[in-house]
Amino acid sequence: MIDPDPAPGLPGTPPLAAPARTIHMIGNAHLDPVWLWPWQEGYAEARATFASAIARMDEYDDFIFTCDQIVLLAWVKESDPDLFERIRTRVAEGRWVNTGGWWVEPDCNAPMGESFVRQGLYGQRFLLAEFGRQATVGMNVDPFGHNAMIPAILRGQGIDSYTFLRPGPHEADLFDTPFWWQAPDGSRVLASRIPFEYCSPPGEVSGQTEKALGQLDRSRDVLMVFYGVGNHGGGPTKANIDSIHRFHRMGTFGKMIMSSPRTFFDEVLAAGTDDLPVWTADLQHHAAGCYSAHSGIKAWQRRAQHAVLGAERWAAVAEHLAGQDNPALAYPRDDLGRAWQQVLFNQFHDVLPGSAIASGYDDARDQLGEAVAISKRIVVRSHNVIARQIDIPMIEGTQPVVVFNPHPWPVSAPLEINYGGQPHGAHLTDDAGTKIISQPVPTMATTNDRNRGAVLFTAELPALGYRLYRVRSGSHTPDTDLSAEVADDGRVIIGNRTLRAEIDPDTGWLSSLVDLRTGVDLAGRGPHLQLCEDPTDTWGHRVVSYAWPGDTMPVTRIRLVESGPLRAAIRVERAWGRSTMIETYRLGADSDALELKITIDWREPAHLLKVRFPVAVSDPESTFEIPYATLRRPVDGAEEPAQSWVDLTGTVGKQRAGLVVINNAKHGYDASPAGSPAADSDPSIGITAVRSPVYAWHDPKELDPDGIYAYQSQGEQEFSCLLVPHAGDWRTVHPTRRAAELGARPRAMLETFHPGPLPPQQSFAEVITTGGDGQVIGTAVKGAEDGDHEDRAGGPCDLVVRLSETTGSPAQAEVRLPIIGRTISCELTPYQLRTFRVPADRRRRITETNLTELEDHSTNAEQPFRSGRC
């Protein structure tokens, strides 16, 4: 019997001869809020696209729409409330399906770990508040690679599965079937790569489906294919939907149903997953050049992330310290939320990777500047609230200085203070009146005022706290073990009890870097700089390595610019073409790391510059920092994304030794073997410091030789590196903590005399690795998001503390919170994240919560208590 014609808008039944499989057709409208257009255009397109999707639901009773970027919903909510209410109705019906759970589809390699947490914190909480349900499927269709810790972050946000497009079949030997993706901490999500493309032309879907099936294991009964006009939005068309109904009735591809990723993954789970393969690495590579394109956005982003994290910490401290007496000090959730949303928005995968049009970066600069400005206002207000409560007796002829440490561990840091009213120079004393070695340095201003000056000193600071110092008249520059000299042959040599560094007068690079603790000289032979033409497009499509042969940048001048008891510094000046570069090597009297501050004035279109660090080891192994973890990678010259540091460890003679290179603004690296074109005699670590392609140039478009183009990264930029030798185990030098300190330095503020209840130094929060060496760090100390707890009784917000194990080893940690008089003791497995909610009211239990602060776990801490094991 032949089936009657189906009702309009319904699919009918395929013939028995159709392939025995179900294809879940995922209607979506991938919308880049910024790419080849500014965000203002994306804002308008979100409304138009969502209105189109709602119209298709009115026309087709079986149509289902999948939406995955929460910022688009937030835009429509504020610009078209009526449309948003229609979306709310369709969500309740199950026909509008929100997936992803993140504020945007971010680049998935460059943001800090806490940023990935906040993508879900703001995204999932928006979905819960507006629709009563969170996303359970992660969806990132367009980013160019995915770091290995994403499964752990997703599971902590209530998400159990993940769908993505890249890397494609030609870029990684992934599976053509759903698979388990396992993070370094052991967390798993069920993952599925989108076949062929996430969007389709506006006509029939046969071509889309055929090409998708060509990439899938067609022996499986359940498959997933995406369709809908995308990139600039648009979504599924009538022609798309009609063709799906037609091909379904014809049986062309099998049973074709309007569906969602959630329905697909549920069907996969129901069929059993014991036979599914497991992937235990990151998902790379698609566009390696994205991690070095547009130097500005990388530096702005890193600065903004550190700024907002610091503002959270100090705002929480200020509220607990003085908020009861001053309602203006209530934890500023709205301000911090606005700052975070600007940061998260500009992590979008065509903004942070540098692949948008030039005007997009004017907007990004302004938006990230807003995030930093909000954060600075919060920090300055909080610091003043704290400082005015410190007991600072009047001492004639002194200037009080309060130094604040933003990290929940003790920090020793060099600081420069500008002072006035001291015609005979100045030095500092600590809170006990003990003289601190102080070194004169140039002031920020260039005037003839002899009463003004600047001085360098080393601040020894408690964890997430402050310490009082005083500026006093006269110098205090006793001899130390720091030395600096210019040898007869022109070599410039600086050293202390731990390190000895020599700069070659011809190359301006390290001819020697001796770790005096082991006697090992780690300075390798080979090029220090690689400067060459870069013919690749903005994304660096199809690039495997940028470790190419290249020129060096000749030295124009070398001089010793600082030689005091606290710091020695060598300035190397270079020039090539129209560009200049200044490298300043700094060594502190008690430092076990050599700092390298780099300033580049870049005027070279379509060129790249790598800064290379040759390391004199054999049999090298490389380790790269990724968000919340590390990865071992081959020493093969491949261009790799990473966070702030790379380590190269091997043998020197019979000794193990290595060098960690940390930086505060770059994300494109390589570890190159000896004998390669870039490394020459010894293996080396390369940092891609500058690439200057044409904005938004997408291969295979060829550039017109007579065309007029805008090139990226023209002008001045600055970043810093730390070179940290070790005896063969990078864990011993705490690179993740050092990277955080390099990115967020202590702040000093001049203060006045006044009485107060606070002592001259105080810690408000500290994370300690029990019996360990600092492998557990606190990545977040903040106020809880849902502060109106029913038994708060108007008190300060609960604190939220997140811990991260950074070395891949089990650990025990203790969190001390003197600001509220509570302590947590807990264990962490390798690379584990744990988040605790800590009420100030001791009658309330400390609970463990997930990354969205929406679930409580393991509430077994007895009350009242000082220390509880979770």
ChimeraX attribute file (.defattr): number of C-alpha atoms within 10 A of each C-alpha:
attribute: neighborCount
match mode: 1-to-1
recipient: residues
	/A:1	3
	/A:2	5
	/A:3	10
	/A:4	8
	/A:5	11
	/A:6	12
	/A:7	9
	/A:8	10
	/A:9	15
	/A:10	14
	/A:11	24
	/A:12	17
	/A:13	17
	/A:14	21
	/A:15	16
	/A:16	9
	/A:17	10
	/A:18	15
	/A:19	16
	/A:20	16
	/A:21	16
	/A:22	18
	/A:23	23
	/A:24	20
	/A:25	27
	/A:26	24
	/A:27	29
	/A:28	27
	/A:29	29
	/A:30	27
	/A:31	25
	/A:32	29
	/A:33	29
	/A:34	28
	/A:35	24
	/A:36	20
	/A:37	16
	/A:38	19
	/A:39	18
	/A:40	12
	/A:41	15
	/A:42	21
	/A:43	20
	/A:44	15
	/A:45	20
	/A:46	25
	/A:47	20
	/A:48	15
	/A:49	23
	/A:50	24
	/A:51	19
	/A:52	18
	/A:53	24
	/A:54	19
	/A:55	11
	/A:56	20
	/A:57	17
	/A:58	11
	/A:59	12
	/A:60	16
	/A:61	14
	/A:62	16
	/A:63	23
	/A:64	25
	/A:65	27
	/A:66	24
	/A:67	22
	/A:68	27
	/A:69	24
	/A:70	23
	/A:71	22
	/A:72	23
	/A:73	23
	/A:74	18
	/A:75	17
	/A:76	23
	/A:77	17
	/A:78	10
	/A:79	14
	/A:80	12
	/A:81	12
	/A:82	12
	/A:83	16
	/A:84	21
	/A:85	14
	/A:86	13
	/A:87	23
	/A:88	16
	/A:89	14
	/A:90	17
	/A:91	18
	/A:92	13
	/A:93	10
	/A:94	13
	/A:95	21
	/A:96	21
	/A:97	21
	/A:98	28
	/A:99	27
	/A:100	29
	/A:101	31
	/A:102	30
	/A:103	27
	/A:104	25
	/A:105	28
	/A:106	28
	/A:107	25
	/A:108	26
	/A:109	29
	/A:110	28
	/A:111	23
	/A:112	20
	/A:113	20
	/A:114	18
	/A:115	19
	/A:116	24
	/A:117	20
	/A:118	21
	/A:119	26
	/A:120	28
	/A:121	21
	/A:122	21
	/A:123	28
	/A:124	28
	/A:125	22
	/A:126	21
	/A:127	20
	/A:128	13
	/A:129	10
	/A:130	16
	/A:131	15
	/A:132	12
	/A:133	15
	/A:134	22
	/A:135	24
	/A:136	21
	/A:137	26
	/A:138	30
	/A:139	26
	/A:140	28
	/A:141	20
	/A:142	22
	/A:143	21
	/A:144	26
	/A:145	23
	/A:146	23
	/A:147	22
	/A:148	27
	/A:149	30
	/A:150	28
	/A:151	28
	/A:152	24
	/A:153	23
	/A:154	26
	/A:155	18
	/A:156	22
	/A:157	28
	/A:158	21
	/A:159	24
	/A:160	21
	/A:161	26
	/A:162	28
	/A:163	21
	/A:164	23
	/A:165	20
	/A:166	26
	/A:167	22
	/A:168	21
	/A:169	15
	/A:170	10
	/A:171	14
	/A:172	13
	/A:173	10
	/A:174	18
	/A:175	18
	/A:176	17
	/A:177	20
	/A:178	27
	/A:179	22
	/A:180	20
	/A:181	26
	/A:182	22
	/A:183	23
	/A:184	22
	/A:185	20
	/A:186	15
	/A:187	20
	/A:188	23
	/A:189	23
	/A:190	23
	/A:191	25
	/A:192	25
	/A:193	24
	/A:194	25
	/A:195	25
	/A:196	22
	/A:197	20
	/A:198	24
	/A:199	24
	/A:200	25
	/A:201	17
	/A:202	18
	/A:203	17
	/A:204	20
	/A:205	22
	/A:206	16
	/A:207	12
	/A:208	20
	/A:209	22
	/A:210	13
	/A:211	14
	/A:212	19
	/A:213	19
	/A:214	12
	/A:215	17
	/A:216	20
	/A:217	14
	/A:218	15
	/A:219	11
	/A:220	13
	/A:221	16
	/A:222	20
	/A:223	26
	/A:224	26
	/A:225	27
	/A:226	27
	/A:227	26
	/A:228	27
	/A:229	23
	/A:230	20
	/A:231	19
	/A:232	20
	/A:233	23
	/A:234	23
	/A:235	30
	/A:236	29
	/A:237	21
	/A:238	15
	/A:239	14
	/A:240	21
	/A:241	25
	/A:242	18
	/A:243	16
	/A:244	24
	/A:245	23
	/A:246	16
	/A:247	19
	/A:248	23
	/A:249	22
	/A:250	17
	/A:251	19
	/A:252	17
	/A:253	21
	/A:254	21
	/A:255	26
	/A:256	25
	/A:257	19
	/A:258	19
	/A:259	23
	/A:260	27
	/A:261	27
	/A:262	20
	/A:263	14
	/A:264	20
	/A:265	23
	/A:266	11
	/A:267	14
	/A:268	17
	/A:269	12
	/A:270	9
	/A:271	11
	/A:272	9
	/A:273	13
	/A:274	7
	/A:275	7
	/A:276	13
	/A:277	14
	/A:278	16
	/A:279	17
	/A:280	16
	/A:281	16
	/A:282	19
	/A:283	24
	/A:284	21
	/A:285	22
	/A:286	22
	/A:287	23
	/A:288	27
	/A:289	29
	/A:290	27
	/A:291	27
	/A:292	31
	/A:293	32
	/A:294	28
	/A:295	25
	/A:296	23
	/A:297	24
	/A:298	23
	/A:299	18
	/A:300	19
	/A:301	26
	/A:302	22
	/A:303	19
	/A:304	23
	/A:305	24
	/A:306	20
	/A:307	23
	/A:308	24
	/A:309	22
	/A:310	23
	/A:311	27
	/A:312	21
	/A:313	26
	/A:314	30
	/A:315	28
	/A:316	26
	/A:317	29
	/A:318	24
	/A:319	24
	/A:320	23
	/A:321	19
	/A:322	18
	/A:323	20
	/A:324	14
	/A:325	10
	/A:326	10
	/A:327	10
	/A:328	11
	/A:329	22
	/A:330	20
	/A:331	26
	/A:332	16
	/A:333	17
	/A:334	10
	/A:335	14
	/A:336	20
	/A:337	16
	/A:338	14
	/A:339	25
	/A:340	25
	/A:341	22
	/A:342	20
	/A:343	28
	/A:344	26
	/A:345	23
	/A:346	27
	/A:347	27
	/A:348	23
	/A:349	28
	/A:350	26
	/A:351	25
	/A:352	31
	/A:353	31
	/A:354	29
	/A:355	28
	/A:356	24
	/A:357	20
	/A:358	20
	/A:359	16
	/A:360	21
	/A:361	21
	/A:362	12
	/A:363	16
	/A:364	24
	/A:365	17
	/A:366	12
	/A:367	19
	/A:368	26
	/A:369	19
	/A:370	17
	/A:371	26
	/A:372	25
	/A:373	16
	/A:374	19
	/A:375	27
	/A:376	16
	/A:377	12
	/A:378	25
	/A:379	23
	/A:380	16
	/A:381	17
	/A:382	22
	/A:383	22
	/A:384	14
	/A:385	18
	/A:386	21
	/A:387	26
	/A:388	17
	/A:389	16
	/A:390	23
	/A:391	16
	/A:392	22
	/A:393	12
	/A:394	13
	/A:395	11
	/A:396	7
	/A:397	11
	/A:398	19
	/A:399	20
	/A:400	23
	/A:401	22
	/A:402	23
	/A:403	24
	/A:404	27
	/A:405	28
	/A:406	29
	/A:407	29
	/A:408	25
	/A:409	20
	/A:410	18
	/A:411	20
	/A:412	15
	/A:413	17
	/A:414	15
	/A:415	16
	/A:416	19
	/A:417	21
	/A:418	17
	/A:419	18
	/A:420	15
	/A:421	16
	/A:422	18
	/A:423	13
	/A:424	13
	/A:425	22
	/A:426	27
	/A:427	24
	/A:428	29
	/A:429	21
	/A:430	19
	/A:431	18
	/A:432	10
	/A:433	10
	/A:434	11
	/A:435	18
	/A:436	21
	/A:437	20
	/A:438	25
	/A:439	25
	/A:440	22
	/A:441	16
	/A:442	12
	/A:443	15
	/A:444	10
	/A:445	11
	/A:446	8
	/A:447	9
	/A:448	7
	/A:449	11
	/A:450	12
	/A:451	12
	/A:452	18
	/A:453	24
	/A:454	20
	/A:455	22
	/A:456	23
	/A:457	21
	/A:458	19
	/A:459	22
	/A:460	16
	/A:461	24
	/A:462	24
	/A:463	22
	/A:464	26
	/A:465	25
	/A:466	27
	/A:467	23
	/A:468	27
	/A:469	27
	/A:470	26
	/A:471	25
	/A:472	22
	/A:473	17
	/A:474	13
	/A:475	18
	/A:476	19
	/A:477	16
	/A:478	12
	/A:479	11
	/A:480	14
	/A:481	13
	/A:482	23
	/A:483	21
	/A:484	23
	/A:485	15
	/A:486	15
	/A:487	10
	/A:488	7
	/A:489	8
	/A:490	14
	/A:491	18
	/A:492	23
	/A:493	23
	/A:494	27
	/A:495	24
	/A:496	21
	/A:497	16
	/A:498	19
	/A:499	25
	/A:500	21
	/A:501	23
	/A:502	23
	/A:503	22
	/A:504	17
	/A:505	19
	/A:506	13
	/A:507	19
	/A:508	24
	/A:509	22
	/A:510	22
	/A:511	20
	/A:512	19
	/A:513	25
	/A:514	19
	/A:515	22
	/A:516	15
	/A:517	13
	/A:518	14
	/A:519	12
	/A:520	23
	/A:521	21
	/A:522	23
	/A:523	22
	/A:524	23
	/A:525	21
	/A:526	22
	/A:527	24
	/A:528	23
	/A:529	23
	/A:530	24
	/A:531	18
	/A:532	19
	/A:533	16
	/A:534	17
	/A:535	12
	/A:536	21
	/A:537	27
	/A:538	29
	/A:539	27
	/A:540	26
	/A:541	17
	/A:542	15
	/A:543	16
	/A:544	16
	/A:545	17
	/A:546	27
	/A:547	25
	/A:548	17
	/A:549	15
	/A:550	17
	/A:551	15
	/A:552	19
	/A:553	21
	/A:554	16
	/A:555	19
	/A:556	16
	/A:557	14
	/A:558	23
	/A:559	15
	/A:560	18
	/A:561	14
	/A:562	19
	/A:563	17
	/A:564	22
	/A:565	22
	/A:566	26
	/A:567	25
	/A:568	23
	/A:569	23
	/A:570	24
	/A:571	20
	/A:572	23
	/A:573	19
	/A:574	20
	/A:575	18
	/A:576	17
	/A:577	9
	/A:578	9
	/A:579	16
	/A:580	20
	/A:581	22
	/A:582	21
	/A:583	21
	/A:584	20
	/A:585	26
	/A:586	21
	/A:587	27
	/A:588	25
	/A:589	20
	/A:590	17
	/A:591	20
	/A:592	22
	/A:593	22
	/A:594	23
	/A:595	22
	/A:596	22
	/A:597	17
	/A:598	19
	/A:599	17
	/A:600	20
	/A:601	17
	/A:602	25
	/A:603	19
	/A:604	23
	/A:605	18
	/A:606	18
	/A:607	18
	/A:608	23
	/A:609	25
	/A:610	27
	/A:611	19
	/A:612	26
	/A:613	29
	/A:614	29
	/A:615	29
	/A:616	28
	/A:617	27
	/A:618	17
	/A:619	13
	/A:620	23
	/A:621	19
	/A:622	23
	/A:623	20
	/A:624	22
	/A:625	21
	/A:626	24
	/A:627	23
	/A:628	27
	/A:629	24
	/A:630	22
	/A:631	18
	/A:632	13
	/A:633	14
	/A:634	15
	/A:635	20
	/A:636	16
	/A:637	25
	/A:638	18
	/A:639	26
	/A:640	22
	/A:641	27
	/A:642	25
	/A:643	28
	/A:644	29
	/A:645	26
	/A:646	27
	/A:647	26
	/A:648	30
	/A:649	26
	/A:650	23
	/A:651	18
	/A:652	17
	/A:653	10
	/A:654	7
	/A:655	14
	/A:656	17
	/A:657	27
	/A:658	27
	/A:659	31
	/A:660	28
	/A:661	24
	/A:662	27
	/A:663	24
	/A:664	23
	/A:665	24
	/A:666	28
	/A:667	27
	/A:668	25
	/A:669	31
	/A:670	28
	/A:671	32
	/A:672	29
	/A:673	24
	/A:674	26
	/A:675	12
	/A:676	17
	/A:677	16
	/A:678	29
	/A:679	29
	/A:680	18
	/A:681	18
	/A:682	23
	/A:683	33
	/A:684	34
	/A:685	28
	/A:686	28
	/A:687	29
	/A:688	25
	/A:689	25
	/A:690	26
	/A:691	31
	/A:692	28
	/A:693	29
	/A:694	23
	/A:695	23
	/A:696	20
	/A:697	21
	/A:698	16
	/A:699	14
	/A:700	8
	/A:701	8
	/A:702	9
	/A:703	14
	/A:704	8
	/A:705	6
	/A:706	6
	/A:707	6
	/A:708	9
	/A:709	13
	/A:710	14
	/A:711	21
	/A:712	25
	/A:713	24
	/A:714	20
	/A:715	12
	/A:716	14
	/A:717	17
	/A:718	18
	/A:719	15
	/A:720	19
	/A:721	23
	/A:722	24
	/A:723	19
	/A:724	23
	/A:725	31
	/A:726	24
	/A:727	19
	/A:728	17
	/A:729	17
	/A:730	21
	/A:731	16
	/A:732	13
	/A:733	20
	/A:734	17
	/A:735	24
	/A:736	25
	/A:737	20
	/A:738	18
	/A:739	19
	/A:740	18
	/A:741	19
	/A:742	18
	/A:743	18
	/A:744	20
	/A:745	17
	/A:746	21
	/A:747	16
	/A:748	20
	/A:749	15
	/A:750	17
	/A:751	18
	/A:752	14
	/A:753	15
	/A:754	13
	/A:755	12
	/A:756	15
	/A:757	10
	/A:758	14
	/A:759	14
	/A:760	18
	/A:761	18
	/A:762	19
	/A:763	21
	/A:764	21
	/A:765	27
	/A:766	22
	/A:767	27
	/A:768	22
	/A:769	19
	/A:770	17
	/A:771	9
	/A:772	11
	/A:773	13
	/A:774	22
	/A:775	26
	/A:776	31
	/A:777	22
	/A:778	22
	/A:779	22
	/A:780	20
	/A:781	27
	/A:782	24
	/A:783	28
	/A:784	21
	/A:785	20
	/A:786	12
	/A:787	16
	/A:788	14
	/A:789	13
	/A:790	7
	/A:791	9
	/A:792	15
	/A:793	9
	/A:794	11
	/A:795	18
	/A:796	25
	/A:797	25
	/A:798	25
	/A:799	24
	/A:800	23
	/A:801	25
	/A:802	22
	/A:803	24
	/A:804	22
	/A:805	27
	/A:806	26
	/A:807	22
	/A:808	18
	/A:809	13
	/A:810	15
	/A:811	23
	/A:812	17
	/A:813	22
	/A:814	20
	/A:815	24
	/A:816	22
	/A:817	22
	/A:818	13
	/A:819	17
	/A:820	19
	/A:821	15
	/A:822	21
	/A:823	20
	/A:824	21
	/A:825	18
	/A:826	16
	/A:827	18
	/A:828	19
	/A:829	16
	/A:830	19
	/A:831	26
	/A:832	25
	/A:833	22
	/A:834	20
	/A:835	24
	/A:836	26
	/A:837	21
	/A:838	24
	/A:839	23
	/A:840	21
	/A:841	19
	/A:842	16
	/A:843	11
	/A:844	16
	/A:845	19
	/A:846	31
	/A:847	19
	/A:848	22
	/A:849	21
	/A:850	22
	/A:851	24
	/A:852	20
	/A:853	19
	/A:854	15
	/A:855	13
	/A:856	14
	/A:857	13
	/A:858	12
	/A:859	14
	/A:860	13
	/A:861	18
	/A:862	15
	/A:863	13
	/A:864	13
	/A:865	16
	/A:866	14
	/A:867	17
	/A:868	19
	/A:869	15
	/A:870	16
